Amino acid sequence: MFSRLSFGAFILSMLALVILSTGFNPFGFSYEFLFYFGVIILGVLGFVFSLLSNFFDTPKKRVNRIQTFVFYLGMMFIFAGIAFKFMHYPYVIHLFAIGILISLVSIFIKVKPKSENEDLLDG
């Protein structure tokens, strides 16, 4: 359930980001509303729903929760860099670099899977 809410929030956030980037606004929303509600609030909601889906949704396959959490942490820095870029704040490059490095580190985090057969005594 949370994964679907996360996906929807991220899609709407990206739509708002595309509208802000291109300047093409077919819905007539103010750009301030699109930035604060569309990009910031929906992006944060998507991030929160992603974390909740990581811990509370029943996984279809084995999920490395530590790797997923570290990856989302990196994505949060990248998302903050996007927000800083639109607000013309300093340290945009630093936020992007930190976010990309954290996301790359998450690829190499491996957890040894537990044995599927719990009947074995020496597993």
Secondary structure, DSSP 4 states (H G I P E B T S, - for coil): -HHHHHHHHHHHHHHHHHHHHH---TT---HHHIIIIIIIIHHHHHHHHHHHHHHHSPPSS---HHHHHHHHHHHHHHHHHHHHHHHT-S-HHHHHHHHHHHHHHHHT---PPPPS-TT-TT-
